[in-house]
Amino acid sequence: MLEFEKKILLTESEYCILLNQITSPDSVIKQTNYYYDNDTLDMNSKGITCRIRHKDDKYTLMIKSHKHGDDYCSFEKNIAVLDHFDDTKFENMGLSLKGKLVTYRQLFYKDKNIEIVLDKNEYFNVVDYELEIEYTNECEALVDNYITKIANILGIKKETIFKRIVFAETKSNRLFKKLTKI
């Protein structure tokens, strides 16, 4: 599945401001991602994420290939959906568990072409916050309008928030970056 997304790292106070805009703040979805790579982190350095996601009592093995450019997009392939934790496919590829990241996700906005979520992420004693927008390619202009509205809610300039999109890292990149500093 081809996926277009934009991510904006948020401060805790920005996260709280946006959280207060959600109409049903009690609908938190917890997901845990287990990230795999070899000892030299070759997959991550090539922009490939190998993970097992635990969500809604299911485990999904995924390989995700990231492309950066004017638009950020990725290709995601689900290998298997299981009702128990099983990482033998990744072990057979010579990969081992490198870390886990827990996300508490709240829906900010959704229609058939755009989904905007607020994420609180925990990994290696780090807590970070982000706004994640997934969309279909033809909705780029509409997504930019939503980002402008979000900048207005946060009281920051639209140019400032658009610059922050460029520098936002994926969850897996942030986890692996922290891993190499431990």
Stockholm file with secondary structure:
# STOCKHOLM 1.0

chainA/1-182         MLEFEKKILLTESEYCILLNQITSPDSVIKQTNYYYDNDTLDMNSKGITCRIRHKDDKYTLMIKSHKHGDDYCSFEKNIAVLDHFDDTKFENMGLSLKGKLVTYRQLFYKDKNIEIVLDKNEYFNVVDYELEIEYTNECEALVDNYITKIANILGIKKETIFKRIVFAETKSNRLFKKLTKI
#=GR chainA/1-182 SS CEEEEEEEEECHHHHHHHHTTCSCTTCEEEEEEEEEECTTCHHHHTTEEEEEEEETTEEEEEEEEEECSSSCEEEEEEEEEESSCCCHHHHHTTCEEEEEEEEEEEEEEECSSEEEEEEEEEETTEEEEEEEEEECGGGHHHHHHHHHHHHHHHTCCHHHHHHHHHHCCCHHHHHHHHHHHC
#=GC SS_cons         CEEEEEEEEECHHHHHHHHTTCSCTTCEEEEEEEEEECTTCHHHHTTEEEEEEEETTEEEEEEEEEECSSSCEEEEEEEEEESSCCCHHHHHTTCEEEEEEEEEEEEEEECSSEEEEEEEEEETTEEEEEEEEEECGGGHHHHHHHHHHHHHHHTCCHHHHHHHHHHCCCHHHHHHHHHHHC
//
